[in-house]
Amino acid sequence: MFILRIVGLWILILGFIALVYDGTKTMANDGNISITSLGGHWTALNEASFKFLENLISTSLHPLVWDPVFQWAFLLPAWFALGLVGSWLYWIGRKRKKIEIFLN
């Protein structure tokens, strides 16, 4: 559970970095809102691995799995997608309260 919290926290940090990136890009464009998608960040960092994942999913699963499901997820804003996944992982790995039940 501790590992999930650490991974979730790192993904949340990456989401915050993506939010700051979009914010500074917006300020540099004279206030024109600039939102970078998750796929946009991935292709900017390493386009070959993104194309490899696309080919892997399209050939091993089904082309319809890539097009509506994964492509939709990669079109989400990076800060939103990373924040959602990071929050979910952090919540899954949280410390749970012990429930003590006393029976008479």
Biopython code that builds the backbone (N, CA, C, O; Angstrom):
import numpy as np
from Bio.PDB.StructureBuilder import StructureBuilder

atoms = [
    (1, "MET", "N", (0.814, -1.194, 0.000)),
    (1, "MET", "CA", (0.000, 0.000, 0.000)),
    (1, "MET", "C", (0.861, 1.263, 0.000)),
    (1, "MET", "O", (0.485, 2.285, -0.573)),
    (2, "PHE", "N", (2.012, 1.176, 0.645)),
    (2, "PHE", "CA", (2.908, 2.324, 0.684)),
    (2, "PHE", "C", (3.414, 2.673, -0.717)),
    (2, "PHE", "O", (3.572, 3.847, -1.051)),
    (3, "ILE", "N", (3.668, 1.639, -1.539)),
    (3, "ILE", "CA", (4.161, 1.851, -2.900)),
    (3, "ILE", "C", (3.113, 2.586, -3.735)),
    (3, "ILE", "O", (3.461, 3.470, -4.519)),
    (4, "LEU", "N", (1.840, 2.234, -3.578)),
    (4, "LEU", "CA", (0.779, 2.906, -4.325)),
    (4, "LEU", "C", (0.691, 4.387, -3.966)),
    (4, "LEU", "O", (0.453, 5.229, -4.832)),
    (5, "ARG", "N", (0.884, 4.699, -2.690)),
    (5, "ARG", "CA", (0.858, 6.113, -2.282)),
    (5, "ARG", "C", (2.027, 6.867, -2.884)),
    (5, "ARG", "O", (1.859, 8.003, -3.328)),
    (6, "ILE", "N", (3.197, 6.269, -2.910)),
    (6, "ILE", "CA", (4.377, 6.925, -3.481)),
    (6, "ILE", "C", (4.192, 7.139, -4.978)),
    (6, "ILE", "O", (4.450, 8.231, -5.486)),
    (7, "VAL", "N", (3.748, 6.106, -5.687)),
    (7, "VAL", "CA", (3.534, 6.225, -7.136)),
    (7, "VAL", "C", (2.442, 7.255, -7.424)),
    (7, "VAL", "O", (2.579, 8.065, -8.341)),
    (8, "GLY", "N", (1.366, 7.228, -6.647)),
    (8, "GLY", "CA", (0.304, 8.214, -6.814)),
    (8, "GLY", "C", (0.782, 9.629, -6.576)),
    (8, "GLY", "O", (0.386, 10.552, -7.289)),
    (9, "LEU", "N", (1.630, 9.806, -5.581)),
    (9, "LEU", "CA", (2.173, 11.131, -5.291)),
    (9, "LEU", "C", (3.062, 11.624, -6.425)),
    (9, "LEU", "O", (2.998, 12.798, -6.789)),
    (10, "TRP", "N", (3.889, 10.747, -6.989)),
    (10, "TRP", "CA", (4.742, 11.137, -8.107)),
    (10, "TRP", "C", (3.916, 11.492, -9.340)),
    (10, "TRP", "O", (4.246, 12.436, -10.057)),
    (11, "ILE", "N", (2.850, 10.745, -9.588)),
    (11, "ILE", "CA", (1.989, 11.055, -10.727)),
    (11, "ILE", "C", (1.265, 12.382, -10.491)),
    (11, "ILE", "O", (1.079, 13.155, -11.430)),
    (12, "LEU", "N", (0.860, 12.652, -9.265)),
    (12, "LEU", "CA", (0.266, 13.949, -8.948)),
    (12, "LEU", "C", (1.260, 15.084, -9.172)),
    (12, "LEU", "O", (0.881, 16.153, -9.649)),
    (13, "ILE", "N", (2.514, 14.862, -8.835)),
    (13, "ILE", "CA", (3.548, 15.876, -9.075)),
    (13, "ILE", "C", (3.712, 16.115, -10.577)),
    (13, "ILE", "O", (3.857, 17.257, -11.011)),
    (14, "LEU", "N", (3.691, 15.049, -11.365)),
    (14, "LEU", "CA", (3.774, 15.209, -12.818)),
    (14, "LEU", "C", (2.570, 15.972, -13.364)),
    (14, "LEU", "O", (2.707, 16.774, -14.287)),
    (15, "GLY", "N", (1.393, 15.721, -12.794)),
    (15, "GLY", "CA", (0.203, 16.465, -13.194)),
    (15, "GLY", "C", (0.326, 17.940, -12.870)),
    (15, "GLY", "O", (-0.099, 18.787, -13.655)),
    (16, "PHE", "N", (0.905, 18.256, -11.718)),
    (16, "PHE", "CA", (1.110, 19.653, -11.349)),
    (16, "PHE", "C", (2.118, 20.319, -12.279)),
    (16, "PHE", "O", (1.951, 21.484, -12.642)),
    (17, "ILE", "N", (3.155, 19.593, -12.663)),
    (17, "ILE", "CA", (4.139, 20.129, -13.600)),
    (17, "ILE", "C", (3.480, 20.404, -14.954)),
    (17, "ILE", "O", (3.775, 21.415, -15.591)),
    (18, "ALA", "N", (2.599, 19.518, -15.394)),
    (18, "ALA", "CA", (1.883, 19.733, -16.656)),
    (18, "ALA", "C", (0.963, 20.951, -16.562)),
    (18, "ALA", "O", (0.811, 21.691, -17.534)),
    (19, "LEU", "N", (0.351, 21.161, -15.397)),
    (19, "LEU", "CA", (-0.508, 22.336, -15.196)),
    (19, "LEU", "C", (0.309, 23.618, -15.245)),
    (19, "LEU", "O", (-0.126, 24.600, -15.847)),
    (20, "VAL", "N", (1.479, 23.628, -14.626)),
    (20, "VAL", "CA", (2.357, 24.796, -14.659)),
    (20, "VAL", "C", (2.849, 25.037, -16.086)),
    (20, "VAL", "O", (2.949, 26.186, -16.517)),
    (21, "TYR", "N", (3.153, 23.982, -16.814)),
    (21, "TYR", "CA", (3.584, 24.103, -18.202)),
    (21, "TYR", "C", (2.505, 24.771, -19.047)),
    (21, "TYR", "O", (2.789, 25.691, -19.813)),
    (22, "ASP", "N", (1.260, 24.302, -18.904)),
    (22, "ASP", "CA", (0.162, 24.905, -19.659)),
    (22, "ASP", "C", (-0.083, 26.347, -19.229)),
    (22, "ASP", "O", (-0.413, 27.194, -20.059)),
    (23, "GLY", "N", (0.075, 26.629, -17.943)),
    (23, "GLY", "CA", (-0.117, 27.990, -17.459)),
    (23, "GLY", "C", (0.922, 28.954, -18.000)),
    (23, "GLY", "O", (0.585, 30.068, -18.402)),
    (24, "THR", "N", (2.179, 28.541, -18.015)),
    (24, "THR", "CA", (3.220, 29.423, -18.539)),
    (24, "THR", "C", (3.103, 29.582, -20.054)),
    (24, "THR", "O", (3.410, 30.642, -20.598)),
    (25, "LYS", "N", (2.659, 28.522, -20.731)),
    (25, "LYS", "CA", (2.449, 28.614, -22.171)),
    (25, "LYS", "C", (1.283, 29.558, -22.481)),
    (25, "LYS", "O", (1.319, 30.278, -23.478)),
    (26, "THR", "N", (0.256, 29.558, -21.635)),
    (26, "THR", "CA", (-0.872, 30.463, -21.803)),
    (26, "THR", "C", (-0.445, 31.912, -21.579)),
    (26, "THR", "O", (-0.842, 32.801, -22.332)),
    (27, "MET", "N", (0.358, 32.148, -20.552)),
    (27, "MET", "CA", (0.823, 33.514, -20.293)),
    (27, "MET", "C", (1.748, 34.015, -21.397)),
    (27, "MET", "O", (1.758, 35.208, -21.702)),
    (28, "ALA", "N", (2.519, 33.120, -21.994)),
    (28, "ALA", "CA", (3.422, 33.520, -23.067)),
    (28, "ALA", "C", (2.667, 33.829, -24.363)),
    (28, "ALA", "O", (3.173, 34.566, -25.210)),
    (29, "ASN", "N", (1.473, 33.276, -24.523)),
    (29, "ASN", "CA", (0.661, 33.494, -25.729)),
    (29, "ASN", "C", (-0.312, 34.654, -25.563)),
    (29, "ASN", "O", (-1.349, 34.680, -26.227)),
    (30, "ASP", "N", (-0.009, 35.595, -24.709)),
    (30, "ASP", "CA", (-0.846, 36.778, -24.471)),
    (30, "ASP", "C", (-2.256, 36.406, -24.014)),
    (30, "ASP", "O", (-3.231, 37.048, -24.406)),
    (31, "GLY", "N", (-2.357, 35.383, -23.196)),
    (31, "GLY", "CA", (-3.636, 35.019, -22.599)),
    (31, "GLY", "C", (-4.462, 34.038, -23.405)),
    (31, "GLY", "O", (-5.533, 33.632, -22.953)),
    (32, "ASN", "N", (-4.001, 33.640, -24.590)),
    (32, "ASN", "CA", (-4.714, 32.610, -25.343)),
    (32, "ASN", "C", (-4.516, 31.278, -24.632)),
    (32, "ASN", "O", (-3.386, 30.836, -24.425)),
    (33, "ILE", "N", (-5.620, 30.644, -24.262)),
    (33, "ILE", "CA", (-5.546, 29.425, -23.463)),
    (33, "ILE", "C", (-4.877, 28.314, -24.268)),
    (33, "ILE", "O", (-5.262, 28.027, -25.402)),
    (34, "SER", "N", (-3.881, 27.706, -23.663)),
    (34, "SER", "CA", (-3.134, 26.620, -24.287)),
    (34, "SER", "C", (-3.197, 25.403, -23.375)),
    (34, "SER", "O", (-2.702, 25.429, -22.249)),
    (35, "ILE", "N", (-3.808, 24.345, -23.873)),
    (35, "ILE", "CA", (-3.917, 23.103, -23.107)),
    (35, "ILE", "C", (-3.265, 21.990, -23.912)),
    (35, "ILE", "O", (-3.632, 21.750, -25.062)),
    (36, "THR", "N", (-2.307, 21.318, -23.313)),
    (36, "THR", "CA", (-1.598, 20.231, -23.973)),
    (36, "THR", "C", (-2.183, 18.900, -23.510)),
    (36, "THR", "O", (-2.369, 18.667, -22.316)),
    (37, "SER", "N", (-2.464, 18.045, -24.468)),
    (37, "SER", "CA", (-3.041, 16.744, -24.131)),
    (37, "SER", "C", (-1.963, 15.795, -23.617)),
    (37, "SER", "O", (-0.767, 16.051, -23.757)),
    (38, "LEU", "N", (-2.410, 14.708, -23.026)),
    (38, "LEU", "CA", (-1.479, 13.689, -22.532)),
    (38, "LEU", "C", (-0.685, 13.083, -23.688)),
    (38, "LEU", "O", (0.522, 12.866, -23.575)),
    (39, "GLY", "N", (-1.369, 12.814, -24.796)),
    (39, "GLY", "CA", (-0.689, 12.292, -25.977)),
    (39, "GLY", "C", (0.267, 13.311, -26.575)),
    (39, "GLY", "O", (1.305, 12.938, -27.120)),
    (40, "GLY", "N", (-0.070, 14.594, -26.481)),
    (40, "GLY", "CA", (0.820, 15.634, -26.977)),
    (40, "GLY", "C", (2.126, 15.693, -26.205)),
    (40, "GLY", "O", (3.200, 15.849, -26.787)),
    (41, "HIS", "N", (2.024, 15.569, -24.886)),
    (41, "HIS", "CA", (3.240, 15.530, -24.073)),
    (41, "HIS", "C", (4.065, 14.286, -24.381)),
    (41, "HIS", "O", (5.290, 14.348, -24.481)),
    (42, "TRP", "N", (3.375, 13.150, -24.530)),
    (42, "TRP", "CA", (4.094, 11.905, -24.776)),
    (42, "TRP", "C", (4.805, 11.938, -26.127)),
    (42, "TRP", "O", (5.957, 11.517, -26.228)),
    (43, "THR", "N", (4.129, 12.434, -27.169)),
    (43, "THR", "CA", (4.774, 12.489, -28.475)),
    (43, "THR", "C", (5.898, 13.524, -28.501)),
    (43, "THR", "O", (6.864, 13.362, -29.246)),
    (44, "ALA", "N", (5.786, 14.571, -27.707)),
    (44, "ALA", "CA", (6.870, 15.554, -27.646)),
    (44, "ALA", "C", (8.102, 14.959, -26.956)),
    (44, "ALA", "O", (9.233, 15.287, -27.314)),
    (45, "LEU", "N", (7.884, 14.095, -25.977)),
    (45, "LEU", "CA", (9.006, 13.486, -25.262)),
    (45, "LEU", "C", (9.618, 12.320, -26.037)),
    (45, "LEU", "O", (10.839, 12.234, -26.171)),
    (46, "ASN", "N", (8.761, 11.413, -26.552)),
    (46, "ASN", "CA", (9.263, 10.241, -27.263)),
    (46, "ASN", "C", (8.165, 9.718, -28.185)),
    (46, "ASN", "O", (7.310, 8.936, -27.769)),
    (47, "GLU", "N", (8.201, 10.156, -29.432)),
    (47, "GLU", "CA", (7.155, 9.789, -30.377)),
    (47, "GLU", "C", (7.212, 8.316, -30.762)),
    (47, "GLU", "O", (6.180, 7.707, -31.044)),
    (48, "ALA", "N", (8.410, 7.743, -30.776)),
    (48, "ALA", "CA", (8.560, 6.340, -31.181)),
    (48, "ALA", "C", (7.854, 5.398, -30.204)),
    (48, "ALA", "O", (7.230, 4.425, -30.627)),
    (49, "SER", "N", (7.947, 5.678, -28.908)),
    (49, "SER", "CA", (7.282, 4.805, -27.938)),
    (49, "SER", "C", (5.766, 4.948, -28.010)),
    (49, "SER", "O", (5.041, 3.982, -27.772)),
    (50, "PHE", "N", (5.280, 6.150, -28.338)),
    (50, "PHE", "CA", (3.837, 6.345, -28.489)),
    (50, "PHE", "C", (3.319, 5.563, -29.695)),
    (50, "PHE", "O", (2.266, 4.930, -29.614)),
    (51, "LYS", "N", (4.043, 5.599, -30.804)),
    (51, "LYS", "CA", (3.653, 4.829, -31.990)),
    (51, "LYS", "C", (3.753, 3.327, -31.723)),
    (51, "LYS", "O", (2.936, 2.552, -32.220)),
    (52, "PHE", "N", (4.753, 2.916, -30.939)),
    (52, "PHE", "CA", (4.886, 1.506, -30.580)),
    (52, "PHE", "C", (3.684, 1.045, -29.763)),
    (52, "PHE", "O", (3.152, -0.037, -30.007)),
    (53, "LEU", "N", (3.250, 1.854, -28.796)),
    (53, "LEU", "CA", (2.078, 1.499, -27.990)),
    (53, "LEU", "C", (0.827, 1.428, -28.852)),
    (53, "LEU", "O", (0.000, 0.533, -28.681)),
    (54, "GLU", "N", (0.689, 2.369, -29.776)),
    (54, "GLU", "CA", (-0.468, 2.357, -30.672)),
    (54, "GLU", "C", (-0.498, 1.085, -31.507)),
    (54, "GLU", "O", (-1.544, 0.448, -31.630)),
    (55, "ASN", "N", (0.644, 0.710, -32.081)),
    (55, "ASN", "CA", (0.712, -0.516, -32.881)),
    (55, "ASN", "C", (0.491, -1.752, -32.027)),
    (55, "ASN", "O", (-0.170, -2.694, -32.465)),
    (56, "LEU", "N", (1.034, -1.765, -30.815)),
    (56, "LEU", "CA", (0.875, -2.912, -29.923)),
    (56, "LEU", "C", (-0.590, -3.132, -29.554)),
    (56, "LEU", "O", (-1.079, -4.260, -29.606)),
    (57, "ILE", "N", (-1.287, -2.067, -29.184)),
    (57, "ILE", "CA", (-2.692, -2.201, -28.793)),
    (57, "ILE", "C", (-3.556, -2.536, -29.999)),
    (57, "ILE", "O", (-4.462, -3.364, -29.901)),
    (58, "SER", "N", (-3.286, -1.902, -31.136)),
    (58, "SER", "CA", (-4.099, -2.147, -32.330)),
    (58, "SER", "C", (-3.948, -3.567, -32.845)),
    (58, "SER", "O", (-4.918, -4.157, -33.321)),
    (59, "THR", "N", (-2.743, -4.128, -32.758)),
    (59, "THR", "CA", (-2.529, -5.469, -33.297)),
    (59, "THR", "C", (-2.844, -6.571, -32.293)),
    (59, "THR", "O", (-3.388, -7.608, -32.671)),
    (60, "SER", "N", (-2.511, -6.365, -31.015)),
    (60, "SER", "CA", (-2.706, -7.449, -30.051)),
    (60, "SER", "C", (-4.136, -7.508, -29.519)),
    (60, "SER", "O", (-4.660, -8.600, -29.299)),
    (61, "LEU", "N", (-4.774, -6.366, -29.310)),
    (61, "LEU", "CA", (-6.145, -6.390, -28.808)),
    (61, "LEU", "C", (-7.138, -6.282, -29.959)),
    (61, "LEU", "O", (-7.701, -7.281, -30.406)),
    (62, "HIS", "N", (-7.342, -5.079, -30.422)),
    (62, "HIS", "CA", (-8.253, -4.835, -31.527)),
    (62, "HIS", "C", (-8.114, -3.363, -31.914)),
    (62, "HIS", "O", (-7.893, -2.525, -31.040)),
    (63, "PRO", "N", (-8.237, -3.030, -33.188)),
    (63, "PRO", "CA", (-8.130, -1.614, -33.560)),
    (63, "PRO", "C", (-9.211, -0.739, -32.926)),
    (63, "PRO", "O", (-8.990, 0.450, -32.695)),
    (64, "LEU", "N", (-10.367, -1.317, -32.647)),
    (64, "LEU", "CA", (-11.440, -0.534, -32.027)),
    (64, "LEU", "C", (-11.157, -0.212, -30.560)),
    (64, "LEU", "O", (-11.753, 0.710, -30.003)),
    (65, "VAL", "N", (-10.260, -0.958, -29.935)),
    (65, "VAL", "CA", (-9.888, -0.640, -28.552)),
    (65, "VAL", "C", (-9.012, 0.607, -28.534)),
    (65, "VAL", "O", (-9.128, 1.436, -27.632)),
    (66, "TRP", "N", (-8.131, 0.741, -29.532)),
    (66, "TRP", "CA", (-7.268, 1.918, -29.569)),
    (66, "TRP", "C", (-8.068, 3.167, -29.892)),
    (66, "TRP", "O", (-7.933, 4.189, -29.218)),
    (67, "ASP", "N", (-8.909, 3.087, -30.932)),
    (67, "ASP", "CA", (-9.530, 4.305, -31.442)),
    (67, "ASP", "C", (-10.476, 4.968, -30.454)),
    (67, "ASP", "O", (-10.252, 6.137, -30.141)),
    (68, "PRO", "N", (-11.517, 4.319, -29.937)),
    (68, "PRO", "CA", (-12.380, 5.102, -29.038)),
    (68, "PRO", "C", (-11.872, 5.185, -27.601)),
    (68, "PRO", "O", (-12.102, 6.196, -26.937)),
    (69, "VAL", "N", (-11.197, 4.166, -27.107)),
    (69, "VAL", "CA", (-10.849, 4.133, -25.686)),
    (69, "VAL", "C", (-9.530, 4.851, -25.403)),
    (69, "VAL", "O", (-9.509, 5.873, -24.718)),
    (70, "PHE", "N", (-8.449, 4.320, -25.926)),
    (70, "PHE", "CA", (-7.136, 4.874, -25.605)),
    (70, "PHE", "C", (-6.918, 6.232, -26.248)),
    (70, "PHE", "O", (-6.324, 7.118, -25.633)),
    (71, "GLN", "N", (-7.391, 6.408, -27.478)),
    (71, "GLN", "CA", (-7.207, 7.693, -28.134)),
    (71, "GLN", "C", (-7.964, 8.783, -27.390)),
    (71, "GLN", "O", (-7.479, 9.909, -27.281)),
    (72, "TRP", "N", (-9.147, 8.462, -26.877)),
    (72, "TRP", "CA", (-9.911, 9.431, -26.087)),
    (72, "TRP", "C", (-9.156, 9.793, -24.807)),
    (72, "TRP", "O", (-9.133, 10.956, -24.404)),
    (73, "ALA", "N", (-8.543, 8.799, -24.174)),
    (73, "ALA", "CA", (-7.802, 9.064, -22.938)),
    (73, "ALA", "C", (-6.573, 9.924, -23.206)),
    (73, "ALA", "O", (-6.215, 10.760, -22.376)),
    (74, "PHE", "N", (-5.925, 9.733, -24.343)),
    (74, "PHE", "CA", (-4.743, 10.521, -24.657)),
    (74, "PHE", "C", (-5.081, 11.919, -25.155)),
    (74, "PHE", "O", (-4.186, 12.755, -25.275)),
    (75, "LEU", "N", (-6.345, 12.195, -25.447)),
    (75, "LEU", "CA", (-6.763, 13.544, -25.834)),
    (75, "LEU", "C", (-7.149, 14.399, -24.629)),
    (75, "LEU", "O", (-7.359, 15.604, -24.768)),
    (76, "LEU", "N", (-7.243, 13.791, -23.462)),
    (76, "LEU", "CA", (-7.536, 14.562, -22.246)),
    (76, "LEU", "C", (-6.371, 15.484, -21.914)),
    (76, "LEU", "O", (-5.227, 15.181, -22.252)),
    (77, "PRO", "N", (-6.650, 16.614, -21.249)),
    (77, "PRO", "CA", (-5.531, 17.450, -20.794)),
    (77, "PRO", "C", (-4.621, 16.643, -19.866)),
    (77, "PRO", "O", (-5.089, 15.858, -19.041)),
    (78, "ALA", "N", (-3.322, 16.853, -20.018)),
    (78, "ALA", "CA", (-2.346, 16.050, -19.272)),
    (78, "ALA", "C", (-2.507, 16.247, -17.777)),
    (78, "ALA", "O", (-2.432, 15.278, -17.020)),
    (79, "TRP", "N", (-2.726, 17.474, -17.333)),
    (79, "TRP", "CA", (-2.847, 17.737, -15.896)),
    (79, "TRP", "C", (-4.087, 17.046, -15.324)),
    (79, "TRP", "O", (-4.066, 16.585, -14.183)),
    (80, "PHE", "N", (-5.166, 16.971, -16.110)),
    (80, "PHE", "CA", (-6.385, 16.322, -15.624)),
    (80, "PHE", "C", (-6.208, 14.807, -15.555)),
    (80, "PHE", "O", (-6.569, 14.182, -14.558)),
    (81, "ALA", "N", (-5.655, 14.222, -16.612)),
    (81, "ALA", "CA", (-5.480, 12.771, -16.653)),
    (81, "ALA", "C", (-4.507, 12.293, -15.580)),
    (81, "ALA", "O", (-4.765, 11.306, -14.891)),
    (82, "LEU", "N", (-3.386, 13.001, -15.445)),
    (82, "LEU", "CA", (-2.405, 12.603, -14.430)),
    (82, "LEU", "C", (-2.938, 12.849, -13.022)),
    (82, "LEU", "O", (-2.689, 12.056, -12.114)),
    (83, "GLY", "N", (-3.664, 13.937, -12.840)),
    (83, "GLY", "CA", (-4.262, 14.207, -11.534)),
    (83, "GLY", "C", (-5.288, 13.166, -11.147)),
    (83, "GLY", "O", (-5.368, 12.762, -9.987)),
    (84, "LEU", "N", (-6.079, 12.727, -12.125)),
    (84, "LEU", "CA", (-7.096, 11.708, -11.861)),
    (84, "LEU", "C", (-6.462, 10.367, -11.499)),
    (84, "LEU", "O", (-6.867, 9.731, -10.525)),
    (85, "VAL", "N", (-5.477, 9.938, -12.272)),
    (85, "VAL", "CA", (-4.811, 8.659, -12.005)),
    (85, "VAL", "C", (-4.021, 8.720, -10.700)),
    (85, "VAL", "O", (-4.056, 7.779, -9.908)),
    (86, "GLY", "N", (-3.307, 9.825, -10.475)),
    (86, "GLY", "CA", (-2.527, 9.968, -9.244)),
    (86, "GLY", "C", (-3.402, 9.994, -8.006)),
    (86, "GLY", "O", (-3.064, 9.381, -6.993)),
    (87, "SER", "N", (-4.528, 10.699, -8.076)),
    (87, "SER", "CA", (-5.450, 10.738, -6.937)),
    (87, "SER", "C", (-6.037, 9.371, -6.660)),
    (87, "SER", "O", (-6.183, 8.973, -5.504)),
    (88, "TRP", "N", (-6.378, 8.645, -7.725)),
    (88, "TRP", "CA", (-6.953, 7.315, -7.558)),
    (88, "TRP", "C", (-5.945, 6.360, -6.919)),
    (88, "TRP", "O", (-6.294, 5.607, -6.010)),
    (89, "LEU", "N", (-4.695, 6.388, -7.389)),
    (89, "LEU", "CA", (-3.670, 5.514, -6.802)),
    (89, "LEU", "C", (-3.389, 5.883, -5.350)),
    (89, "LEU", "O", (-3.215, 5.006, -4.504)),
    (90, "TYR", "N", (-3.345, 7.175, -5.066)),
    (90, "TYR", "CA", (-3.106, 7.615, -3.689)),
    (90, "TYR", "C", (-4.260, 7.184, -2.788)),
    (90, "TYR", "O", (-4.041, 6.791, -1.642)),
    (91, "TRP", "N", (-5.489, 7.255, -3.302)),
    (91, "TRP", "CA", (-6.667, 6.860, -2.514)),
    (91, "TRP", "C", (-6.679, 5.348, -2.283)),
    (91, "TRP", "O", (-7.020, 4.890, -1.192)),
    (92, "ILE", "N", (-6.312, 4.580, -3.298)),
    (92, "ILE", "CA", (-6.272, 3.121, -3.155)),
    (92, "ILE", "C", (-5.225, 2.714, -2.119)),
    (92, "ILE", "O", (-5.445, 1.766, -1.366)),
    (93, "GLY", "N", (-4.102, 3.408, -2.069)),
    (93, "GLY", "CA", (-3.028, 3.047, -1.156)),
    (93, "GLY", "C", (-3.088, 3.719, 0.200)),
    (93, "GLY", "O", (-2.131, 3.637, 0.971)),
    (94, "ARG", "N", (-4.189, 4.380, 0.506)),
    (94, "ARG", "CA", (-4.284, 5.116, 1.770)),
    (94, "ARG", "C", (-4.295, 4.170, 2.969)),
    (94, "ARG", "O", (-4.614, 2.987, 2.852)),
    (95, "LYS", "N", (-3.939, 4.727, 4.118)),
    (95, "LYS", "CA", (-4.022, 3.949, 5.346)),
    (95, "LYS", "C", (-5.484, 3.910, 5.772)),
    (95, "LYS", "O", (-6.154, 4.939, 5.856)),
    (96, "ARG", "N", (-5.943, 2.738, 6.031)),
    (96, "ARG", "CA", (-7.333, 2.600, 6.425)),
    (96, "ARG", "C", (-7.440, 2.565, 7.942)),
    (96, "ARG", "O", (-6.556, 2.067, 8.639)),
    (97, "LYS", "N", (-8.532, 3.099, 8.425)),
    (97, "LYS", "CA", (-8.776, 3.084, 9.858)),
    (97, "LYS", "C", (-9.190, 1.686, 10.292)),
    (97, "LYS", "O", (-9.937, 0.991, 9.603)),
    (98, "LYS", "N", (-8.689, 1.303, 11.436)),
    (98, "LYS", "CA", (-9.111, 0.016, 11.978)),
    (98, "LYS", "C", (-10.497, 0.175, 12.580)),
    (98, "LYS", "O", (-10.768, 1.115, 13.327)),
    (99, "ILE", "N", (-11.339, -0.739, 12.249)),
    (99, "ILE", "CA", (-12.686, -0.735, 12.792)),
    (99, "ILE", "C", (-12.741, -1.808, 13.882)),
    (99, "ILE", "O", (-12.522, -2.993, 13.628)),
    (100, "GLU", "N", (-13.032, -1.367, 15.068)),
    (100, "GLU", "CA", (-13.152, -2.319, 16.165)),
    (100, "GLU", "C", (-14.623, -2.519, 16.475)),
    (100, "GLU", "O", (-15.361, -1.568, 16.737)),
    (101, "ILE", "N", (-15.023, -3.755, 16.440)),
    (101, "ILE", "CA", (-16.415, -4.088, 16.708)),
    (101, "ILE", "C", (-16.457, -4.882, 17.998)),
    (101, "ILE", "O", (-15.814, -5.922, 18.134)),
    (102, "PHE", "N", (-17.223, -4.372, 18.930)),
    (102, "PHE", "CA", (-17.379, -5.029, 20.216)),
    (102, "PHE", "C", (-18.744, -5.689, 20.254)),
    (102, "PHE", "O", (-19.765, -5.035, 20.039)),
    (103, "LEU", "N", (-18.761, -6.958, 20.520)),
    (103, "LEU", "CA", (-20.001, -7.688, 20.621)),
    (103, "LEU", "C", (-20.260, -8.023, 22.079)),
    (103, "LEU", "O", (-19.346, -8.391, 22.817)),
    (104, "ASN", "N", (-21.468, -7.896, 22.470)),
    (104, "ASN", "CA", (-21.851, -8.237, 23.867)),
    (104, "ASN", "C", (-22.258, -9.673, 23.981)),
    (104, "ASN", "O", (-22.608, -10.130, 25.069)),
]
sb = StructureBuilder()
sb.init_structure("model")
sb.init_model(0)
sb.init_chain("A")
sb.init_seg("    ")
for serial, (resi, resn, name, xyz) in enumerate(atoms, 1):
    if name == "N":
        sb.init_residue(resn, " ", resi, " ")
    sb.init_atom(name, np.array(xyz, "f"), 0.0, 1.0, " ", f" {name:<3s}", serial, name[0])
structure = sb.get_structure()
